[in-house]
Amino acid sequence: MKKSHFLKNTLLFSLATLISRVLGYVRDAVIAYIFGANALTDAFFVAWRIPNTLRQLVAEGSFNAAFIPIYTSLSRKNPLYAKEYASALFSYYTLVLSVLTAFVVVFSDFFVMIVAPGLVEKGTLDEASRLLKIVFPYIILVGWVSFFMALLNTRDRFFIPAVSPALLNLSFIFSAFLLSEKIGIYALAVGSLVGGFLQVLLQLPLLVKEKLLPSISFRFVPEIKETMKRLLPAFASFGVSQFAFVVDTVIASFLVGGAISYLYYANRIFQLPIGLFAVGLGNALLVSLSRHYADKNRQEFLKDLNNGIRFAIFVSLPATAGMVVLGKEILSVLLERGAFTEKDTVMTYTALLGYSIGLVAYAVSRPFKSGFFAKGDTKTPLYSTVAGLVVSIAAAVVMGFLLGLGIFGLALASSLGGFAGLLYLIFKGGFAVDGRQVLITFLKTAVATGVMAGVILALKSITVKDWVAVASGIPLGMFSFFLTAYLLKEEALLYLIKSLKKG
């Protein structure tokens, strides 16, 4: 492999996301400590889930997928016109988000009923509705953040946009500590809005420096219509895991109190490798592939796409094994204190096992989707989403109710939906994927992952304390994985080492 620009951007994104996610787990630990897992936290997580689902659909690739290829092409031809397009799109984008916010705030009871009808029996429907009225305006702020992120990514600025969620997590933490005694669970709602404002403010100086700050303009640029045509299916194509999680929430609302919270905490752990690597890989690849496509450089396009698939496998396999063999101990260290009990840890780990099975599918889907989006094809990813969503809904009903698998069944259903979507992308894609090299990477990575899992299990057999298992198991597991991959001369690792040496 020759040096590829997308890997450098992926690593920058991953570093920034690591900072944010570490603070995210501190945030979850604080919430678990102060509020525990109960019907009241279920009410907040339901309220937060609605704007946060839209946030994840927007911020984790869908807006970039519709905007970046068009903006990149226009910038190549006429930079001034590209800026006019960005300003007009930003203005209409803000208007749509504002109207949506007003609608949801007015009909908040209705939306809570759709997402979690079981809250009626638990008596927390009104609480969730009031919380939703407060937190939903966050969607406007995070919409701006995602728009600014897309603009900055086109200039290879990945670190600042990716690290901005750290400010949201800090806001949650301080709000929980400072306001929980006065306003209870509403402290988290306040924290969400303050965090949104801080995320916007962080990106403004860089936007000004790069001369990318959009102005208000309701001039209808023709390319806006094409963006809208791509944006709607792009939203859906990035939504398999999010839509599946909404289905899980609906079903979980009829299960034992705390079920929604267990799924939330498990999904947070599951989202770490996705947010840390897969999202960054997808965003960086989209920028790189869009440039290659605009320049009609098919060879570089396919090279980056194939390398992206291999790196997704190289990271997701050991991450999956890590969640399986060390997930319970990680949850215990992060959450098991205060109102969060050992039983809560076990239940959350049960959900984590179900989610972890689908990690490889979600990670590998990202490069494929970036390839389609770079070419302006948002329909194929949409159809893959539909296929995955149908499978996940059907599996959730069967496993959650008919088979009585509870929260494990709901999480596993989401994983099955992820694999269904990936298979659709593979068989309908038409990309010249180097199957032999991908298979070699998979086999070598699987061997290295097996060694890593063996080392961690051996360590757990002689370790009593969970924090010792986590503190020593993660670095020893990573060392054994990378050492084995290096001895096997896995090309993805060798290229990564070469890139780090060159800085």
C-alpha positions as CSV (number, residue, x, y, z in Angstrom):
1,M,0.0,0.0,0.0
2,K,1.2,3.5,-0.8
3,K,0.6,6.4,1.4
4,S,-3.1,7.4,1.4
5,H,-4.3,10.7,2.6
6,F,-7.5,9.3,4.1
7,L,-5.6,7.3,6.8
8,K,-4.0,10.4,8.2
9,N,-7.4,12.1,8.5
10,T,-8.9,8.9,10.0
11,L,-6.2,8.9,12.7
12,L,-6.8,12.6,13.5
13,F,-10.5,12.0,13.7
14,S,-10.0,8.9,15.9
15,L,-7.7,10.8,18.3
16,A,-10.2,13.6,18.7
17,T,-13.0,11.1,19.1
18,L,-11.1,9.2,21.8
19,I,-10.8,12.3,23.9
20,S,-14.6,12.9,23.5
21,R,-15.5,9.3,24.2
22,V,-13.4,9.1,27.4
23,L,-15.3,12.1,28.7
24,G,-18.4,10.4,27.5
25,Y,-17.8,7.4,29.7
26,V,-17.1,9.7,32.6
27,R,-20.4,11.4,31.9
28,D,-22.2,8.0,31.9
29,A,-20.5,7.1,35.2
30,V,-21.6,10.4,36.7
31,I,-25.2,9.9,35.5
32,A,-25.2,6.3,36.8
33,Y,-23.8,7.4,40.1
34,I,-26.2,10.2,40.7
35,F,-29.4,8.9,39.1
36,G,-28.9,5.1,38.8
37,A,-31.1,3.0,36.3
38,N,-34.8,3.4,36.9
39,A,-38.1,4.7,35.5
40,L,-36.9,8.3,35.9
41,T,-33.7,7.8,33.9
42,D,-35.7,5.8,31.3
43,A,-37.8,9.0,30.9
44,F,-34.8,11.1,30.3
45,F,-33.1,8.6,27.9
46,V,-36.3,8.4,25.9
47,A,-36.5,12.2,25.6
48,W,-32.8,12.4,24.8
49,R,-33.1,9.5,22.3
50,I,-35.3,11.5,19.9
51,P,-33.0,14.4,19.1
52,N,-29.9,12.3,19.7
53,T,-31.1,9.8,17.0
54,L,-31.4,12.7,14.6
55,R,-28.0,14.0,15.7
56,Q,-26.4,10.6,15.0
57,L,-28.0,10.4,11.6
58,V,-26.8,13.9,10.7
59,A,-23.4,14.1,12.4
60,E,-22.2,10.6,11.7
61,G,-22.1,10.9,7.9
62,S,-25.5,11.5,6.3
63,F,-25.1,15.3,5.8
64,N,-21.5,14.9,4.7
65,A,-22.6,12.2,2.2
66,A,-25.1,14.6,0.5
67,F,-23.1,17.8,0.8
68,I,-19.3,17.0,0.4
69,P,-19.4,15.5,-3.1
70,I,-21.4,18.4,-4.5
71,Y,-19.4,21.0,-2.7
72,T,-16.1,19.4,-3.7
73,S,-17.1,19.4,-7.3
74,L,-18.2,23.0,-7.3
75,S,-15.0,24.1,-5.4
76,R,-13.0,22.6,-8.2
77,K,-14.8,24.7,-10.8
78,N,-15.8,27.9,-9.1
79,P,-14.9,28.5,-5.4
80,L,-17.0,31.7,-5.1
81,Y,-20.1,29.9,-6.4
82,A,-19.4,27.0,-4.0
83,K,-19.5,29.5,-1.1
84,E,-22.8,30.9,-2.3
85,Y,-24.2,27.4,-2.4
86,A,-23.0,26.6,1.1
87,S,-24.5,29.8,2.5
88,A,-27.9,29.2,0.8
89,L,-28.0,25.6,1.9
90,F,-27.1,26.6,5.5
91,S,-29.9,29.1,5.6
92,Y,-32.6,26.6,4.4
93,Y,-31.1,23.9,6.6
94,T,-31.5,26.1,9.7
95,L,-35.1,27.0,8.7
96,V,-36.1,23.3,8.3
97,L,-34.5,22.4,11.7
98,S,-36.3,25.3,13.4
99,V,-39.7,24.3,12.0
100,L,-39.1,20.7,13.0
101,T,-38.1,21.7,16.5
102,A,-41.3,23.8,16.9
103,F,-43.4,20.9,15.7
104,V,-41.8,18.3,18.1
105,V,-42.0,20.7,21.1
106,V,-45.8,21.3,20.5
107,F,-46.5,17.6,20.0
108,S,-44.0,16.2,22.4
109,D,-46.5,13.8,24.1
110,F,-47.2,12.2,20.7
111,F,-43.5,11.6,19.9
112,V,-42.8,10.1,23.4
113,M,-45.8,7.8,22.9
114,I,-44.4,6.5,19.6
115,V,-40.9,5.9,20.9
116,A,-41.8,4.5,24.4
117,P,-45.5,3.7,24.8
118,G,-44.8,1.6,27.8
119,L,-44.0,4.7,29.8
120,V,-47.8,5.3,30.2
121,E,-48.0,2.3,32.5
122,K,-44.9,3.4,34.4
123,G,-46.4,6.9,35.0
124,T,-43.4,8.8,33.5
125,L,-44.9,9.8,30.2
126,D,-45.5,13.4,31.3
127,E,-42.0,13.6,32.7
128,A,-40.5,12.4,29.4
129,S,-42.6,14.8,27.4
130,R,-41.5,17.8,29.5
131,L,-37.9,16.7,29.1
132,L,-38.3,16.4,25.4
133,K,-39.6,20.0,25.1
134,I,-36.3,21.2,26.8
135,V,-33.8,19.0,25.0
136,F,-35.1,18.9,21.4
137,P,-33.8,22.4,20.4
138,Y,-30.4,20.8,20.7
139,I,-31.1,19.5,17.2
140,I,-30.6,23.0,15.8
141,L,-27.3,23.5,17.5
142,V,-25.9,20.1,16.5
143,G,-27.2,20.6,13.0
144,W,-25.0,23.7,12.8
145,V,-22.1,21.6,14.2
146,S,-22.5,18.9,11.5
147,F,-22.7,21.6,8.8
148,F,-19.6,23.3,10.0
149,M,-17.9,19.9,10.3
150,A,-18.6,19.1,6.7
151,L,-17.2,22.4,5.5
152,L,-14.0,21.9,7.6
153,N,-13.6,18.3,6.5
154,T,-13.3,19.5,2.9
155,R,-10.2,21.4,4.0
156,D,-8.8,18.4,5.7
157,R,-9.7,19.8,9.1
158,F,-10.8,16.8,11.1
159,F,-9.6,17.2,14.7
160,I,-11.5,20.2,16.0
161,P,-14.9,19.1,14.6
162,A,-14.4,15.6,16.0
163,V,-13.3,16.8,19.5
164,S,-16.3,19.2,19.9
165,P,-18.6,16.5,21.5
166,A,-16.2,16.5,24.4
167,L,-17.7,19.9,25.4
168,L,-21.2,18.3,25.4
169,N,-19.9,15.6,27.8
170,L,-18.3,18.2,30.1
171,S,-21.5,20.1,30.1
172,F,-23.5,17.0,31.2
173,I,-21.0,16.2,33.9
174,F,-21.0,19.7,35.5
175,S,-24.7,20.1,35.2
176,A,-25.3,16.8,36.9
177,F,-23.1,17.7,39.8
178,L,-24.1,21.3,40.2
179,L,-27.9,21.2,39.4
180,S,-29.1,17.7,40.2
181,E,-30.0,18.5,43.9
182,K,-32.0,21.5,42.8
183,I,-33.8,20.4,39.6
184,G,-33.2,16.6,39.6
185,I,-33.2,14.9,36.2
186,Y,-33.8,18.2,34.5
187,A,-30.1,19.0,35.2
188,L,-29.3,16.7,32.3
189,A,-31.6,18.6,30.0
190,V,-29.9,21.9,30.8
191,G,-26.6,20.3,30.2
192,S,-27.5,19.2,26.7
193,L,-28.4,22.7,25.6
194,V,-25.3,24.3,27.1
195,G,-23.1,21.6,25.5
196,G,-24.7,22.3,22.2
197,F,-23.8,26.0,22.3
198,L,-20.2,25.2,23.4
199,Q,-19.8,22.8,20.4
200,V,-20.9,25.6,18.0
201,L,-18.6,28.2,19.6
202,L,-15.6,25.8,19.3
203,Q,-15.7,25.6,15.6
204,L,-16.3,29.3,14.8
205,P,-12.6,30.5,15.0
206,L,-11.5,27.8,12.6
207,L,-14.3,28.5,10.1
208,V,-13.3,32.2,10.1
209,K,-9.6,31.3,9.6
210,E,-10.5,29.1,6.7
211,K,-12.9,31.7,5.3
212,L,-15.7,29.1,5.4
213,L,-18.2,30.8,7.7
214,P,-21.5,30.7,5.8
215,S,-23.7,33.8,5.6
216,I,-27.5,34.0,5.7
217,S,-28.9,33.8,2.1
218,F,-32.2,32.4,0.9
219,R,-31.2,32.6,-2.7
220,F,-32.2,29.3,-4.3
221,V,-29.1,27.8,-5.8
222,P,-29.9,24.9,-8.2
223,E,-27.6,22.5,-6.5
224,I,-29.8,22.8,-3.3
225,K,-32.4,20.7,-5.0
226,E,-29.9,18.0,-5.9
227,T,-28.6,18.1,-2.2
228,M,-32.1,17.5,-0.9
229,K,-32.6,14.6,-3.3
230,R,-29.5,13.0,-1.9
231,L,-30.0,14.0,1.7
232,L,-33.3,12.2,2.4
233,P,-32.0,8.7,1.4
234,A,-28.7,9.5,3.0
235,F,-30.4,10.0,6.3
236,A,-32.0,6.6,6.0
237,S,-28.9,4.8,4.8
238,F,-27.0,5.9,8.0
239,G,-29.9,4.9,10.2
240,V,-30.0,1.1,10.5
241,S,-28.5,1.1,13.9
242,Q,-30.4,4.1,15.1
243,F,-33.8,2.9,13.8
244,A,-33.1,-0.5,15.2
245,F,-32.4,1.1,18.5
246,V,-35.7,3.0,18.4
247,V,-37.4,-0.3,17.8
248,D,-35.5,-1.8,20.8
249,T,-36.7,1.2,22.9
250,V,-40.3,0.6,22.0
251,I,-40.2,-3.0,23.0
252,A,-38.0,-2.5,26.0
253,S,-40.5,0.0,27.4
254,F,-42.8,-3.0,28.0
255,L,-40.1,-4.9,29.8
256,V,-38.7,-4.5,33.4
257,G,-38.0,-1.0,34.7
258,G,-34.4,0.0,33.7
259,A,-34.5,-2.0,30.4
260,I,-34.2,1.1,28.3
261,S,-31.3,2.3,30.5
262,Y,-29.5,-1.1,30.1
263,L,-29.8,-0.9,26.3
264,Y,-28.6,2.8,26.4
265,Y,-25.5,2.0,28.5
266,A,-24.7,-1.1,26.4
267,N,-25.1,0.9,23.2
268,R,-22.7,3.5,24.5
269,I,-20.0,0.9,24.9
270,F,-20.8,-0.6,21.5
271,Q,-20.6,2.8,19.8
272,L,-17.1,3.5,21.0
273,P,-15.2,1.6,18.3
274,I,-17.8,2.8,15.7
275,G,-17.4,6.4,16.8
276,L,-13.7,6.1,17.4
277,F,-12.8,4.6,14.0
278,A,-15.6,3.6,11.7
279,V,-17.2,7.1,11.6
280,G,-13.8,8.8,11.1
281,L,-12.9,6.3,8.4
282,G,-16.2,6.9,6.6
283,N,-15.9,10.7,6.8
284,A,-12.2,10.7,5.7
285,L,-12.9,8.3,2.9
286,L,-15.8,10.3,1.7
287,V,-13.6,13.4,1.3
288,S,-10.8,11.3,-0.4
289,L,-13.2,9.4,-2.7
290,S,-15.1,12.5,-3.7
291,R,-11.9,14.1,-4.8
292,H,-10.9,11.0,-6.8
293,Y,-14.3,10.8,-8.4
294,A,-14.3,14.6,-9.3
295,D,-10.8,14.1,-10.8
296,K,-12.0,10.9,-12.6
297,N,-9.1,9.0,-11.0
298,R,-10.7,5.5,-10.8
299,Q,-7.5,3.7,-9.8
300,E,-7.0,5.8,-6.6
301,F,-10.7,5.6,-5.9
302,L,-10.6,1.8,-5.8
303,K,-7.3,1.7,-3.9
304,D,-8.6,3.9,-1.1
305,L,-11.9,2.0,-1.0
306,N,-10.2,-1.4,-0.7
307,N,-7.8,-0.1,1.9
308,G,-10.7,1.3,3.9
309,I,-12.5,-2.1,3.9
310,R,-9.4,-3.8,5.2
311,F,-8.8,-1.2,7.9
312,A,-12.4,-1.6,9.1
313,I,-11.9,-5.3,9.5
314,F,-8.5,-4.8,11.2
315,V,-10.0,-2.7,13.9
316,S,-13.5,-4.1,14.3
317,L,-12.6,-7.8,14.9
318,P,-10.4,-7.2,18.0
319,A,-12.9,-4.6,19.3
320,T,-15.6,-7.2,19.1
321,A,-13.6,-9.7,21.0
322,G,-12.6,-7.1,23.6
323,M,-16.3,-6.3,24.3
324,V,-17.1,-10.0,24.7
325,V,-14.2,-11.1,27.0
326,L,-13.8,-7.9,29.0
327,G,-17.1,-6.1,28.6
328,K,-18.5,-7.0,32.0
329,E,-15.4,-5.8,33.8
330,I,-15.4,-2.6,31.8
331,L,-19.0,-1.9,32.7
332,S,-18.4,-2.7,36.3
333,V,-15.5,-0.2,36.5
334,L,-17.3,2.5,34.6
335,L,-20.8,2.3,36.1
336,E,-21.1,0.1,39.2
337,R,-21.2,2.5,42.0
338,G,-23.8,4.6,43.8
339,A,-27.3,3.7,42.6
340,F,-26.0,1.4,39.8
341,T,-25.8,-2.1,41.2
342,E,-24.1,-5.4,40.2
343,K,-27.4,-6.6,38.8
344,D,-27.5,-3.6,36.6
345,T,-24.0,-4.4,35.3
346,V,-25.0,-8.0,34.4
347,M,-28.1,-6.8,32.6
348,T,-26.2,-4.2,30.7
349,Y,-23.5,-6.7,29.7
350,T,-26.2,-9.0,28.4
351,A,-27.3,-6.3,26.0
352,L,-23.7,-5.5,25.1
353,L,-23.1,-9.1,24.0
354,G,-26.0,-8.8,21.5
355,Y,-24.7,-5.5,20.1
356,S,-21.1,-6.6,19.8
357,I,-21.9,-9.4,17.3
358,G,-22.8,-6.8,14.7
359,L,-19.8,-4.5,15.1
360,V,-17.9,-5.9,12.1
361,A,-21.0,-5.5,9.9
362,Y,-21.5,-1.8,10.9
363,A,-17.8,-1.0,10.5
364,V,-17.3,-2.6,7.1
365,S,-20.5,-0.9,5.8
366,R,-18.9,2.5,6.2
367,P,-16.4,2.3,3.4
368,F,-19.0,0.9,1.1
369,K,-21.4,3.7,1.8
370,S,-18.7,6.3,1.4
371,G,-18.0,4.8,-2.1
372,F,-21.6,5.1,-3.1
373,F,-22.0,8.6,-1.7
374,A,-18.9,9.9,-3.4
375,K,-20.4,8.9,-6.7
376,G,-23.7,10.6,-5.9
377,D,-25.6,7.3,-5.4
378,T,-27.7,7.5,-2.2
379,K,-30.3,5.0,-3.3
380,T,-28.2,1.8,-3.0
381,P,-27.2,2.6,0.7
382,L,-30.9,3.4,1.3
383,Y,-32.1,0.0,0.0
384,S,-29.4,-1.6,2.2
385,T,-30.9,0.3,5.1
386,V,-34.4,-0.9,4.3
387,A,-33.2,-4.5,4.1
388,G,-31.4,-4.2,7.5
389,L,-34.3,-2.4,9.1
390,V,-36.8,-5.0,8.1
391,V,-34.6,-7.8,9.4
392,S,-33.9,-6.0,12.7
393,I,-37.6,-5.3,13.4
394,A,-38.7,-8.8,12.6
395,A,-35.9,-10.3,14.7
396,A,-36.6,-7.9,17.6
397,V,-40.2,-9.0,17.8
398,V,-39.4,-12.7,17.5
399,M,-36.5,-12.6,20.0
400,G,-37.9,-10.0,22.4
401,F,-41.3,-11.5,22.8
402,L,-41.8,-14.9,21.1
403,L,-38.5,-16.4,22.2
404,G,-38.3,-14.4,25.5
405,L,-34.6,-13.4,25.0
406,G,-35.3,-10.0,26.5
407,I,-32.7,-7.2,26.1
408,F,-30.1,-9.7,24.6
409,G,-32.6,-10.6,21.9
410,L,-33.3,-6.9,21.2
411,A,-29.6,-6.1,20.8
412,L,-28.9,-9.2,18.8
413,A,-31.7,-8.2,16.4
414,S,-29.9,-4.9,15.7
415,S,-26.8,-6.9,14.9
416,L,-28.6,-9.1,12.4
417,G,-30.0,-6.0,10.7
418,G,-26.4,-4.7,10.4
419,F,-25.3,-7.9,8.6
420,A,-28.3,-7.8,6.3
421,G,-27.5,-4.3,5.3
422,L,-23.9,-5.1,4.7
423,L,-24.7,-8.2,2.5
424,Y,-26.9,-6.0,0.4
425,L,-24.1,-3.5,-0.2
426,I,-21.7,-6.3,-1.1
427,F,-23.9,-8.0,-3.6
428,K,-25.4,-4.9,-5.2
429,G,-22.3,-2.7,-5.0
430,G,-20.5,-3.5,-8.2
431,F,-17.2,-2.2,-6.8
432,A,-13.9,-4.0,-7.8
433,V,-13.1,-5.1,-4.3
434,D,-9.9,-7.1,-4.0
435,G,-11.5,-10.2,-2.3
436,R,-8.2,-12.0,-1.9
437,Q,-6.5,-9.2,0.0
438,V,-9.6,-8.6,2.1
439,L,-9.7,-12.3,3.0
440,I,-6.0,-12.4,3.9
441,T,-6.6,-9.4,6.2
442,F,-9.6,-11.0,7.8
443,L,-7.7,-14.3,8.5
444,K,-4.6,-12.7,9.9
445,T,-6.7,-10.3,12.0
446,A,-8.8,-13.2,13.3
447,V,-5.6,-15.1,14.4
448,A,-4.3,-12.0,16.2
449,T,-7.7,-11.5,17.8
450,G,-7.7,-15.0,19.0
451,V,-4.3,-14.6,20.7
452,M,-5.5,-11.3,22.2
453,A,-8.6,-12.9,23.7
454,G,-6.6,-15.8,25.1
455,V,-4.2,-13.4,26.8
456,I,-7.1,-11.5,28.4
457,L,-8.9,-14.6,29.5
458,A,-5.7,-16.0,31.1
459,L,-5.2,-12.7,32.9
460,K,-8.8,-12.7,34.2
461,S,-8.3,-16.2,35.6
462,I,-5.6,-14.9,38.0
463,T,-7.1,-11.5,38.7
464,V,-9.7,-10.8,41.4
465,K,-10.4,-7.1,41.0
466,D,-12.3,-5.9,37.9
467,W,-10.3,-2.7,37.7
468,V,-7.1,-4.7,37.6
469,A,-8.4,-6.8,34.8
470,V,-9.4,-3.7,32.8
471,A,-6.3,-1.7,33.6
472,S,-3.9,-4.5,32.6
473,G,-6.1,-6.5,30.2
474,I,-6.6,-3.6,27.7
475,P,-2.9,-2.8,27.2
476,L,-1.8,-6.4,27.3
477,G,-4.5,-7.4,24.9
478,M,-3.6,-4.6,22.5
479,F,0.1,-5.5,22.7
480,S,-0.5,-9.2,22.0
481,F,-2.8,-8.3,19.1
482,F,-0.4,-5.9,17.4
483,L,2.6,-8.2,18.1
484,T,0.8,-11.1,16.5
485,A,-0.4,-9.0,13.5
486,Y,3.2,-7.8,13.1
487,L,4.6,-11.3,13.1
488,L,2.0,-12.3,10.6
489,K,3.1,-9.3,8.5
490,E,-0.5,-8.0,8.2
491,E,-0.1,-5.2,5.6
492,A,-2.7,-2.9,7.3
493,L,-0.6,-2.8,10.4
494,L,2.7,-2.4,8.6
495,Y,1.4,0.5,6.7
496,L,0.0,2.1,9.8
497,I,3.4,1.9,11.5
498,K,5.1,3.4,8.4
499,S,2.5,6.3,8.5
500,L,3.1,7.0,12.2
501,K,6.9,7.1,11.7
502,K,6.5,9.7,8.9
503,G,4.2,11.7,11.1
